[in-house]
């Protein structure tokens, strides 16, 4: 009967293990490990990190009863089978935390191992009994058994030391035995050889995608090469655009982003200001890709050759700038794919191909690709090959147009397989769409994401939105990239042409987020005329015509952009997004409440602390009393410290947590302080 009952019990255990998908069942593994973070969708997706960065892992870890728990964070690179281990530390309420540093771009894996440490449990009990004056002779003999066990796991030299400690515990000399059992020398040796015979291991190995540093920190500058010809009105070339690169590097930008550089369709070509009819000589929209000169693997003949494009990329790299290329998976009616692969498009009952539309808007110059085609495997392979083609030409960063209108499974496959071959590639999702779609794109592999920053304009909206982005789970996988403008978007806040407003939004984008960008010439020149009242589109949009830009036009904000980009590079606190604390500011009497916004960022080691204060009012000086959160740094509320205002070089002595600030928008609508606490 006993054997039959045991057999039934073991079978039940096996069924449970099979259903859970856990490791081989062992009822002596008593420690519970759950609520691990980051863990995305049960481990289906990976968290993100940048090379040389830190990955913080947390979990709820506990055991039945009063045993002392120990836990280790285990991690390895994708190319190694050997796990490295670091101790995890209690963070309160059975929550544990550990962190590991990642290396070069690629994949890292992590899991958690935890066990009930009987020696530490014994040691705590011994201390309590000694304090209570109880007889501990038997306890000392029990402790000796734990030490003997460690000796059996130790190196030869350490085993000899442990055996001597065990002899002392058994000696019966109470005072010496107790001091040995509670002393640090034995403790350090026992930490080195814990008893993990019944350790629990978390049921999953979780992954983190490690990307190049510009995935985590960078300033983007967008311009249209065709507008930079040396002869006014003539189509620009890659060779002519090379003269812009020193200026862009001098402004402190890290990435030059080019809209599509491919041949442009002729059929249904758009004219100026998005007119449905093009005049002779109109260049058309560069997002209407493809004509008889080629498609996504060709360059517009007037821009130059593939070789001249590669020379442009090399010149940029020599100045520390990466070139980002726009990838738009759509075609003009003239694209070679339409004739060669008609099955990749939708055809209407009258035999014409379906163009893009968002009723009542019609985009007859653009044909969407049908991701439900029966020939989807060949379609996927071809689209992936477009990325690989440009990677061979030196491009490692891609801004992808409207990725939310393409199949999610394609992105999951394409990005993963590309990064397996080229782990230093970066993908930016241009998807101003519903939050869950944006999040899904980030999970499926996009390194960065466009965001709603453009439409978050007052203090409450900005703080609420940053709170969302910097909280779990988004902070584990979605890196926002803040753009105050794009060729498609001229927010109504800019329609007045107020120069200070342009500076305010630039400072916010550059200091709230580690990644930000701008549609360059238009933004630095404070271009502000909409195509019509109430429309968020530029008059004479560069999307549809060749423009001439005078970069030295009076009123430009190039100097302010350059100063902010320099501060970003000099201060590690500004090179991350997710450690941000908004501070409380009480407006002075007569001042408008909510127009001063302040926030603190700090580097991982607290060696660099930056306080930014922005006046959101472009017209009036605002002042008030700011509370600096000294408690974040374990410092008393009345601590005296210094701050250095980095834009002016002025230094101030602050007395305690409350201090006066005043920001005049007519000189500079922001103050950026380096906080010197010691």
C-alpha positions as CSV (number, residue, x, y, z in Angstrom):
1,X,0.0,0.0,0.0
2,X,2.8,2.4,0.9
3,X,4.6,1.7,-2.4
4,X,1.4,2.2,-4.4
5,X,0.7,5.5,-2.7
6,X,4.2,6.7,-3.4
7,X,3.9,5.7,-7.0
8,X,0.7,7.6,-7.4
9,X,2.2,10.7,-5.7
10,X,5.2,10.7,-8.0
11,X,3.0,10.4,-11.1
12,X,1.0,13.4,-9.8
13,X,4.2,15.3,-9.4
14,X,5.3,14.5,-12.9
15,X,1.9,15.7,-14.3
16,X,2.3,19.0,-12.4
17,X,5.9,19.5,-13.6
18,X,4.8,18.7,-17.2
19,X,2.0,21.3,-17.0
20,X,4.2,24.0,-15.5
21,X,7.1,23.5,-17.8
22,X,9.5,23.7,-14.9
23,X,12.7,21.8,-14.2
24,X,12.8,18.3,-12.8
25,X,10.6,18.4,-9.6
26,X,12.4,18.2,-6.3
27,X,10.2,18.9,-3.2
28,X,13.2,20.0,-1.2
29,X,13.6,23.1,-3.4
30,X,11.7,25.3,-1.0
31,X,12.6,28.8,-2.1
32,X,10.1,30.6,-4.3
33,X,11.2,32.9,-7.1
34,X,8.5,34.9,-8.8
35,X,7.6,38.3,-10.3
36,X,10.9,38.7,-12.0
37,X,11.6,42.0,-13.7
38,X,12.3,42.5,-16.5
39,X,10.4,39.6,-17.9
40,X,8.4,40.6,-21.0
41,X,5.3,38.5,-21.8
42,X,6.5,35.5,-19.9
43,X,10.0,35.8,-21.5
44,X,8.7,35.9,-25.1
45,X,10.4,39.2,-25.7
46,X,13.8,40.6,-24.5
47,X,14.5,43.6,-22.5
48,X,17.0,46.2,-23.9
49,X,20.4,47.5,-22.9
50,X,23.3,49.3,-24.5
51,X,26.9,48.1,-24.7
52,X,28.7,48.7,-21.4
53,X,25.5,49.4,-19.6
54,X,23.9,47.9,-16.6
55,X,20.9,45.6,-16.4
56,X,19.0,45.7,-13.1
57,X,17.0,42.6,-12.2
58,X,14.5,42.3,-9.4
59,X,12.4,39.4,-8.1
60,X,10.2,38.3,-5.2
61,X,12.2,35.6,-3.4
62,X,11.2,34.0,-0.1
63,X,11.0,30.7,1.7
64,X,8.6,29.0,4.1
65,X,9.4,29.4,7.7
66,X,12.3,31.5,9.1
67,X,15.3,30.2,7.1
68,X,17.7,32.8,5.8
69,X,17.5,33.1,2.0
70,X,20.5,33.8,-0.3
71,X,20.1,34.6,-4.0
72,X,22.4,35.0,-7.0
73,X,21.8,36.7,-10.3
74,X,23.3,34.5,-13.0
75,X,24.1,35.9,-16.5
76,X,26.1,35.0,-19.6
77,X,26.6,36.3,-23.1
78,X,24.9,34.6,-25.9
79,X,28.2,33.2,-27.1
80,X,29.1,31.6,-23.8
81,X,27.8,28.6,-21.9
82,X,29.4,29.7,-18.6
83,X,27.3,31.6,-16.2
84,X,28.7,34.4,-14.1
85,X,27.2,35.0,-10.7
86,X,26.7,38.0,-8.5
87,X,24.9,38.2,-5.2
88,X,21.5,39.8,-5.1
89,X,20.5,42.1,-2.2
90,X,17.3,42.4,-0.3
91,X,15.3,45.5,-1.3
92,X,12.5,45.1,1.3
93,X,9.3,43.1,1.5
94,X,10.9,40.0,0.1
95,X,11.9,41.9,-3.0
96,X,15.5,41.3,-4.2
97,X,17.7,43.2,-6.6
98,X,20.9,42.6,-8.5
99,X,22.6,44.1,-11.6
100,X,25.1,43.0,-14.1
101,X,27.1,44.8,-16.8
102,X,26.8,43.8,-20.4
103,X,29.5,43.9,-23.1
104,X,29.4,44.3,-26.8
105,X,26.2,44.3,-28.9
106,X,24.5,40.9,-29.0
107,X,22.3,38.9,-26.7
108,X,22.8,38.3,-23.0
109,X,20.8,35.8,-20.8
110,X,20.0,35.9,-17.1
111,X,18.2,33.9,-14.5
112,X,18.1,33.6,-10.7
113,X,19.2,30.9,-8.3
114,X,18.2,31.0,-4.6
115,X,18.5,28.7,-1.6
116,X,17.8,28.5,2.1
117,X,21.2,29.0,3.7
118,X,21.2,26.8,6.8
119,X,24.6,28.1,8.1
120,X,23.4,31.7,8.1
121,X,20.1,30.6,9.7
122,X,22.1,28.8,12.4
123,X,24.4,31.8,12.9
124,X,21.5,34.2,13.5
125,X,19.9,31.7,16.0
126,X,23.2,31.2,17.8
127,X,23.6,35.0,18.2
128,X,20.1,35.3,19.7
129,X,20.6,32.4,22.1
130,X,24.0,33.8,23.3
131,X,22.3,37.1,23.9
132,X,19.6,35.4,25.9
133,X,22.2,33.5,28.0
134,X,21.1,30.1,26.8
135,X,23.2,26.9,26.6
136,X,24.6,26.7,23.0
137,X,26.9,23.7,23.3
138,X,24.6,21.5,21.1
139,X,24.2,24.4,18.7
140,X,27.9,24.7,18.3
141,X,28.2,21.0,17.3
142,X,25.4,21.5,14.8
143,X,27.3,24.4,13.3
144,X,30.4,22.2,13.0
145,X,28.4,19.9,10.8
146,X,27.6,22.8,8.4
147,X,31.3,23.7,8.3
148,X,32.2,20.1,7.6
149,X,29.8,20.2,4.6
150,X,31.5,23.3,3.3
151,X,34.9,21.7,3.6
152,X,33.8,18.9,1.4
153,X,33.0,21.5,-1.3
154,X,36.1,23.6,-0.8
155,X,39.5,23.8,-2.4
156,X,42.2,21.9,-0.6
157,X,43.6,24.9,1.2
158,X,40.2,26.3,2.2
159,X,39.1,22.8,3.3
160,X,41.9,22.6,5.8
161,X,41.0,26.0,7.2
162,X,37.3,25.0,7.5
163,X,38.2,21.8,9.3
164,X,40.1,23.7,11.9
165,X,37.1,26.0,12.4
166,X,34.9,22.9,12.8
167,X,37.3,21.5,15.5
168,X,37.0,24.8,17.4
169,X,33.2,24.6,17.3
170,X,33.3,21.1,18.7
171,X,36.0,21.8,21.3
172,X,33.5,22.7,24.0
173,X,35.4,25.9,24.8
174,X,32.2,28.1,24.8
175,X,33.7,31.6,24.5
176,X,36.2,30.7,21.7
177,X,33.7,28.5,19.9
178,X,31.0,31.2,19.9
179,X,33.4,33.9,18.7
180,X,34.6,31.6,16.0
181,X,31.0,30.7,14.9
182,X,30.0,34.4,14.8
183,X,33.3,35.8,13.5
184,X,33.9,37.2,10.0
185,X,36.7,34.8,9.1
186,X,34.5,31.7,9.1
187,X,31.7,33.7,7.6
188,X,33.7,34.7,4.6
189,X,34.8,31.1,3.9
190,X,31.3,29.8,4.3
191,X,30.0,32.4,1.8
192,X,32.5,31.0,-0.7
193,X,31.1,27.5,-0.5
194,X,27.3,27.6,0.2
195,X,25.2,24.5,0.2
196,X,23.1,24.7,-3.0
197,X,22.0,21.1,-3.0
198,X,18.4,22.1,-2.8
199,X,18.6,25.5,-4.5
200,X,15.7,26.8,-6.6
201,X,16.5,28.0,-10.1
202,X,14.0,30.3,-11.9
203,X,12.2,28.3,-14.5
204,X,13.2,30.5,-17.4
205,X,16.4,31.9,-18.9
206,X,15.5,35.5,-19.9
207,X,17.1,37.5,-22.6
208,X,18.3,41.1,-23.0
209,X,19.2,42.6,-26.4
210,X,22.4,44.7,-26.1
211,X,22.8,47.4,-28.8
212,X,25.4,49.9,-29.8
213,X,25.6,53.1,-27.7
214,X,23.8,55.3,-30.2
215,X,20.7,53.2,-29.5
216,X,20.7,54.7,-26.0
217,X,22.1,58.1,-26.5
218,X,22.2,60.3,-29.6
219,X,21.0,63.5,-31.2
220,X,19.5,63.2,-34.7
221,X,19.6,65.8,-37.5
222,X,17.4,65.4,-40.6
223,X,17.8,67.1,-43.9
224,X,16.8,66.6,-47.5
225,X,20.0,66.2,-49.7
226,X,18.2,67.4,-52.8
227,X,17.9,70.9,-51.3
228,X,21.6,71.4,-50.9
229,X,22.8,72.0,-54.5
230,X,25.6,74.5,-54.8
231,X,23.6,76.2,-57.6
232,X,20.2,77.7,-56.4
233,X,17.3,75.7,-57.6
234,X,19.4,72.8,-58.9
235,X,19.0,69.3,-57.4
236,X,21.7,68.6,-54.7
237,X,24.1,65.7,-54.7
238,X,25.8,63.6,-52.1
239,X,29.1,65.2,-53.0
240,X,27.6,68.7,-52.4
241,X,26.1,67.6,-49.1
242,X,29.4,66.6,-47.7
243,X,30.1,70.3,-47.0
244,X,27.3,70.2,-44.4
245,X,28.8,67.5,-42.3
246,X,31.4,69.6,-40.4
247,X,28.6,72.1,-39.5
248,X,26.3,69.3,-38.2
249,X,29.2,67.7,-36.3
250,X,30.1,71.1,-34.8
251,X,26.5,71.5,-33.6
252,X,27.0,68.3,-31.6
253,X,24.7,66.0,-33.6
254,X,25.5,62.3,-33.6
255,X,23.3,61.0,-36.4
256,X,22.4,62.5,-39.8
257,X,19.1,61.1,-41.0
258,X,18.3,61.2,-44.7
259,X,14.7,60.8,-46.1
260,X,14.5,58.1,-48.9
261,X,17.2,58.6,-51.4
262,X,15.7,56.3,-54.1
263,X,14.4,57.0,-57.6
264,X,11.0,58.8,-57.4
265,X,7.9,57.6,-59.3
266,X,6.5,59.7,-62.2
267,X,2.9,58.3,-62.3
268,X,0.5,60.2,-60.0
269,X,3.5,62.4,-58.8
270,X,2.6,65.0,-56.2
271,X,3.2,68.7,-56.8
272,X,4.1,71.5,-54.4
273,X,2.2,71.7,-51.2
274,X,0.9,68.1,-51.7
275,X,-1.0,69.1,-54.9
276,X,-2.5,66.2,-56.8
277,X,-1.0,67.5,-60.0
278,X,2.7,68.0,-60.5
279,X,4.1,70.8,-62.6
280,X,7.0,70.1,-65.0
281,X,10.2,70.0,-62.9
282,X,8.5,69.2,-59.6
283,X,10.6,66.5,-57.9
284,X,7.8,64.6,-56.2
285,X,7.7,63.0,-52.8
286,X,10.7,61.0,-52.0
287,X,8.5,58.5,-50.2
288,X,6.9,57.6,-53.6
289,X,9.7,55.1,-54.2
290,X,10.7,53.6,-57.5
291,X,10.8,54.2,-61.3
292,X,12.6,52.9,-64.3
293,X,15.9,53.7,-62.6
294,X,15.3,51.2,-59.9
295,X,13.6,50.8,-56.5
296,X,14.7,50.4,-52.9
297,X,18.3,49.3,-53.8
298,X,19.0,52.2,-56.1
299,X,19.7,55.9,-55.5
300,X,18.0,58.8,-57.3
301,X,20.3,59.6,-60.3
302,X,20.4,63.3,-59.5
303,X,21.8,62.6,-56.0
304,X,24.7,60.7,-57.5
305,X,25.9,57.1,-57.5
306,X,26.0,54.4,-54.9
307,X,29.8,55.0,-54.6
308,X,29.2,58.7,-53.9
309,X,26.7,57.8,-51.2
310,X,29.3,55.5,-49.6
311,X,31.8,58.3,-49.7
312,X,29.3,60.5,-47.9
313,X,28.8,57.8,-45.2
314,X,32.6,57.5,-44.8
315,X,33.0,61.3,-44.5
316,X,30.3,61.4,-41.8
317,X,31.9,58.6,-39.9
318,X,35.3,60.4,-39.9
319,X,33.5,63.2,-38.1
320,X,31.9,60.9,-35.5
321,X,28.5,61.0,-37.2
322,X,26.5,58.0,-38.2
323,X,24.2,58.1,-41.3
324,X,20.7,56.9,-40.7
325,X,18.6,55.9,-43.8
326,X,14.9,56.0,-44.2
327,X,13.3,52.7,-45.1
328,X,9.7,53.0,-46.4
329,X,8.2,49.7,-47.5
330,X,5.8,51.2,-50.1
331,X,6.1,51.7,-53.8
332,X,5.2,54.2,-56.5
333,X,3.1,52.8,-59.4
334,X,6.4,52.8,-61.4
335,X,8.3,50.7,-59.0
336,X,9.9,47.5,-60.6
337,X,8.2,45.4,-58.0
338,X,4.7,46.2,-59.5
339,X,5.7,44.5,-62.7
340,X,8.0,41.8,-61.4
341,X,5.9,40.8,-58.3
342,X,2.2,41.9,-58.9
343,X,1.2,39.3,-56.2
344,X,2.7,41.6,-53.6
345,X,0.0,44.2,-54.1
346,X,-3.8,44.4,-53.9
347,X,-5.7,44.7,-57.2
348,X,-9.2,46.3,-57.5
349,X,-12.1,44.8,-59.5
350,X,-11.3,47.2,-62.4
351,X,-7.8,45.8,-62.8
352,X,-6.0,48.7,-61.2
353,X,-3.7,48.4,-58.3
354,X,-4.9,49.7,-54.9
355,X,-3.2,52.9,-53.8
356,X,-2.8,54.2,-50.2
357,X,-5.7,56.2,-48.8
358,X,-7.1,57.4,-45.6
359,X,-10.6,58.6,-46.6
360,X,-11.1,61.3,-47.6
361,X,-7.3,61.6,-48.3
362,X,-5.9,59.8,-51.3
363,X,-2.2,59.0,-51.8
364,X,-2.3,57.9,-55.4
365,X,1.5,58.2,-55.8
366,X,2.0,55.4,-53.1
367,X,1.1,51.7,-53.3
368,X,1.0,49.8,-50.0
369,X,2.4,46.3,-49.9
370,X,0.1,43.4,-49.2
371,X,1.5,41.4,-46.2
372,X,-1.3,38.8,-46.6
373,X,0.0,37.8,-50.0
374,X,0.3,34.0,-50.6
375,X,3.9,34.7,-51.6
376,X,4.7,36.2,-48.1
377,X,7.9,34.2,-47.6
378,X,9.5,35.6,-50.7
379,X,8.2,39.0,-49.9
380,X,9.8,38.8,-46.4
381,X,13.1,37.7,-47.8
382,X,13.2,40.5,-50.4
383,X,12.3,43.2,-47.8
384,X,15.0,42.0,-45.4
385,X,17.5,42.0,-48.3
386,X,16.9,45.8,-48.6
387,X,18.3,46.3,-45.1
388,X,21.2,44.0,-45.8
389,X,22.0,45.9,-49.1
390,X,22.4,49.2,-47.3
391,X,24.3,47.7,-44.4
392,X,26.9,46.6,-46.9
393,X,27.1,50.2,-47.9
394,X,28.0,51.3,-44.4
395,X,24.6,52.1,-43.0
396,X,23.9,50.7,-39.5
397,X,21.0,52.9,-38.4
398,X,17.5,52.9,-39.9
399,X,14.4,55.0,-39.4
400,X,11.5,53.0,-40.6
401,X,8.5,54.8,-42.0
402,X,5.0,53.8,-40.6
403,X,6.1,50.3,-39.4
404,X,2.7,49.9,-37.7
405,X,1.1,49.5,-41.1
406,X,3.2,46.4,-41.8
407,X,2.8,42.9,-40.3
408,X,4.2,42.6,-36.7
409,X,5.5,39.0,-37.4
410,X,7.6,40.3,-40.2
411,X,9.3,42.9,-38.0
412,X,9.9,40.3,-35.3
413,X,11.6,37.9,-37.7
414,X,13.4,40.6,-39.8
415,X,15.0,42.6,-37.0
416,X,16.0,39.5,-35.0
417,X,17.7,37.9,-38.0
418,X,19.4,41.1,-39.1
419,X,20.7,41.7,-35.6
420,X,22.0,38.2,-35.3
421,X,24.2,38.9,-38.3
422,X,24.8,42.6,-37.5
423,X,24.3,43.2,-33.8
424,X,25.3,46.9,-34.1
425,X,22.3,47.9,-36.2
426,X,19.7,50.3,-34.8
427,X,16.0,50.6,-35.8
428,X,13.9,53.6,-35.1
429,X,10.1,53.1,-35.4
430,X,8.3,56.1,-36.9
431,X,4.9,55.2,-35.6
432,X,2.6,58.0,-34.3
433,X,-0.1,55.5,-33.6
434,X,-2.0,53.9,-30.7
435,X,0.0,53.2,-27.6
436,X,-0.3,49.4,-27.7
437,X,0.8,49.3,-31.3
438,X,3.9,51.4,-30.5
439,X,4.7,49.2,-27.5
440,X,4.3,46.1,-29.7
441,X,6.8,47.4,-32.2
442,X,9.3,48.1,-29.4
443,X,8.9,44.5,-28.1
444,X,9.4,43.0,-31.5
445,X,12.8,44.5,-31.8
446,X,12.7,48.3,-32.5
447,X,15.6,50.0,-30.7
448,X,13.9,53.3,-30.5
449,X,10.4,54.7,-30.9
450,X,8.9,58.0,-32.0
451,X,6.7,59.3,-29.2
452,X,3.9,61.6,-28.3
453,X,6.3,64.3,-27.0
454,X,5.3,66.6,-29.9
455,X,1.8,66.8,-28.5
456,X,2.6,67.0,-24.8
457,X,3.0,70.7,-24.2
458,X,2.1,71.8,-20.7
459,X,3.7,70.8,-17.4
460,X,1.1,68.2,-16.4
461,X,1.1,66.5,-19.8
462,X,4.8,66.3,-19.9
463,X,5.2,65.0,-16.3
464,X,2.5,62.4,-16.8
465,X,3.9,61.2,-20.0
466,X,7.4,60.9,-18.7
467,X,6.0,59.0,-15.7
468,X,4.5,56.5,-18.1
469,X,7.6,56.1,-20.2
470,X,9.9,55.6,-17.3
471,X,7.8,53.1,-15.4
472,X,7.5,49.3,-15.8
473,X,7.0,47.7,-18.2
474,X,7.7,50.3,-20.9
475,X,11.1,51.3,-19.4
476,X,12.4,47.8,-20.1
477,X,11.9,47.8,-23.8
478,X,10.7,51.1,-25.3
479,X,13.3,53.8,-25.8
480,X,11.6,57.1,-26.7
481,X,13.1,59.5,-29.2
482,X,11.7,63.0,-28.8
483,X,11.2,65.1,-31.9
484,X,9.8,68.7,-31.6
485,X,9.1,68.7,-35.3
486,X,9.3,66.5,-38.4
487,X,8.8,67.2,-42.1
488,X,5.2,66.0,-41.6
489,X,4.5,67.9,-38.3
490,X,4.7,71.6,-37.5
491,X,2.9,71.8,-34.2
492,X,0.5,74.7,-33.7
493,X,2.7,75.9,-30.8
494,X,5.2,77.0,-33.4
495,X,2.8,78.8,-35.8
496,X,3.4,82.2,-34.2
497,X,7.1,82.0,-35.0
498,X,8.1,82.7,-31.4
499,X,11.8,82.0,-31.3
500,X,11.8,81.3,-27.6
501,X,9.2,78.6,-28.0
502,X,11.5,76.8,-30.4
503,X,14.3,76.9,-27.8
504,X,12.0,75.7,-25.0
505,X,10.8,72.7,-26.9
506,X,14.4,71.9,-28.0
507,X,15.7,72.0,-24.4
508,X,12.8,69.8,-23.2
509,X,13.4,67.2,-25.9
510,X,17.2,67.2,-25.4
511,X,17.1,67.0,-21.6
512,X,14.1,64.9,-20.9
513,X,15.1,62.1,-23.3
514,X,18.6,60.8,-24.0
515,X,17.5,60.4,-27.7
516,X,16.1,63.3,-29.5
517,X,16.0,64.7,-33.1
518,X,14.9,67.5,-35.3
519,X,14.1,68.3,-38.9
520,X,17.1,70.5,-38.9
521,X,17.1,73.5,-41.2
522,X,13.4,74.2,-40.6
523,X,13.8,74.0,-36.8
524,X,17.1,75.9,-36.3
525,X,15.7,78.7,-38.5
526,X,12.4,78.7,-36.7
527,X,10.4,77.9,-39.8
528,X,6.8,78.3,-38.8
529,X,4.3,79.0,-41.7
530,X,1.6,76.3,-41.9
531,X,0.1,75.3,-45.2
532,X,-3.2,76.5,-43.8
533,X,-4.6,77.8,-40.5
534,X,-5.0,75.0,-38.0
535,X,-2.9,72.5,-40.1
536,X,0.2,70.8,-38.7
537,X,2.0,70.9,-42.0
538,X,4.6,73.2,-43.5
539,X,3.8,75.7,-46.2
540,X,6.2,74.9,-49.2
541,X,7.0,71.5,-47.5
542,X,10.3,70.2,-48.5
543,X,8.6,66.8,-49.0
544,X,7.3,68.1,-52.4
545,X,9.8,70.7,-53.6
546,X,13.5,71.7,-53.5
547,X,14.1,74.4,-51.0
548,X,16.9,76.9,-50.5
549,X,18.0,77.4,-46.9
550,X,20.0,80.3,-45.6
551,X,21.5,78.8,-42.4
552,X,22.7,82.2,-41.2
553,X,19.3,83.8,-41.4
554,X,18.8,86.2,-38.5
555,X,16.9,84.7,-35.6
556,X,18.3,81.2,-36.0
557,X,18.9,79.1,-32.8
558,X,22.0,77.2,-33.9
559,X,24.1,78.6,-31.0
560,X,21.5,77.4,-28.4
561,X,21.3,74.0,-30.0
562,X,25.1,73.7,-30.0
563,X,25.3,74.6,-26.3
564,X,22.6,72.1,-25.3
565,X,24.2,69.3,-27.3
566,X,27.6,70.0,-25.7
567,X,26.1,69.8,-22.2
568,X,24.5,66.4,-23.2
569,X,27.9,65.0,-24.1
570,X,29.6,66.4,-21.0
571,X,27.1,65.1,-18.5
572,X,26.4,61.4,-18.2
573,X,23.2,62.1,-16.3
574,X,21.6,63.5,-19.5
575,X,22.6,60.4,-21.4
576,X,19.8,58.3,-20.0
577,X,16.0,58.7,-19.9
578,X,14.7,56.4,-17.2
579,X,16.1,57.9,-13.9
580,X,14.2,61.2,-13.7
581,X,12.6,62.9,-10.7
582,X,10.3,65.9,-11.1
583,X,10.7,68.5,-8.4
584,X,8.1,70.7,-6.7
585,X,8.2,74.4,-7.4
586,X,6.0,76.9,-5.6
587,X,5.3,79.9,-7.7
588,X,6.1,83.3,-6.1
589,X,3.1,85.7,-5.6
590,X,2.0,87.2,-8.8
591,X,3.6,84.4,-10.9
592,X,1.6,81.9,-13.0
593,X,1.4,78.5,-11.4
594,X,2.8,75.6,-13.4
595,X,5.0,77.5,-15.8
596,X,8.3,76.5,-14.2
597,X,9.1,72.8,-14.6
598,X,12.1,71.2,-12.9
599,X,13.6,67.7,-13.0
600,X,16.6,65.9,-11.7
601,X,18.7,63.3,-13.6
602,X,21.7,61.4,-12.2
603,X,24.3,59.1,-13.6
604,X,24.2,55.4,-12.3
605,X,27.0,56.1,-9.8
606,X,25.5,59.4,-8.6
607,X,28.8,61.1,-9.8
608,X,26.9,63.5,-12.1
609,X,23.6,65.1,-10.9
610,X,21.8,67.5,-13.2
611,X,18.8,69.7,-12.3
612,X,17.0,71.3,-15.3
613,X,14.5,74.1,-14.8
614,X,12.5,75.2,-17.8
615,X,10.2,78.2,-18.1
616,X,7.3,77.1,-20.3
617,X,6.2,80.7,-20.7
618,X,8.0,82.2,-23.7
619,X,7.0,85.8,-22.8
620,X,7.3,86.4,-19.0
621,X,10.0,85.8,-16.4
622,X,8.9,83.2,-13.9
623,X,10.2,82.6,-10.4
624,X,9.5,80.5,-7.4
625,X,10.9,78.3,-4.6
626,X,12.2,74.9,-5.7
627,X,12.5,71.9,-3.4
628,X,15.5,69.8,-4.3
629,X,15.0,66.1,-3.3
630,X,18.0,65.6,-1.0
631,X,16.4,62.5,0.4
632,X,17.2,60.7,-3.0
633,X,20.8,60.9,-2.0
634,X,20.4,60.0,1.7
635,X,21.1,63.6,2.8
636,X,19.5,65.7,5.4
637,X,16.9,68.3,4.3
638,X,19.0,71.1,5.8
639,X,22.2,70.2,4.0
640,X,24.2,73.0,2.4
641,X,25.5,72.4,-1.1
642,X,26.5,74.2,-4.3
643,X,25.1,74.3,-7.8
644,X,26.8,75.4,-11.0
645,X,24.5,76.8,-13.8
646,X,26.1,75.3,-16.9
647,X,24.8,77.7,-19.5
648,X,26.2,80.8,-17.8
649,X,28.9,79.4,-15.5
650,X,27.4,81.0,-12.4
651,X,27.8,79.2,-9.1
652,X,25.4,79.4,-6.2
653,X,25.4,78.2,-2.6
654,X,22.1,76.6,-1.7
655,X,21.0,76.2,1.9
656,X,18.8,73.1,2.4
657,X,16.1,71.7,0.2
658,X,14.2,74.9,-0.6
659,X,15.9,77.5,-2.9
660,X,14.8,80.4,-5.1
661,X,15.0,80.1,-8.9
662,X,14.2,82.7,-11.6
663,X,14.2,82.1,-15.3
664,X,14.0,84.9,-17.8
665,X,12.9,83.6,-21.3
666,X,14.3,86.6,-23.1
667,X,17.9,85.6,-22.2
668,X,17.5,81.8,-22.0
669,X,14.2,80.0,-21.1
670,X,16.0,77.3,-19.1
671,X,18.7,76.8,-16.4
672,X,20.8,73.6,-16.2
673,X,22.5,73.1,-12.9
674,X,25.3,70.6,-12.1
675,X,24.5,69.8,-8.4
676,X,27.6,69.5,-6.1
677,X,26.4,67.8,-2.9
678,X,29.7,67.4,-1.2
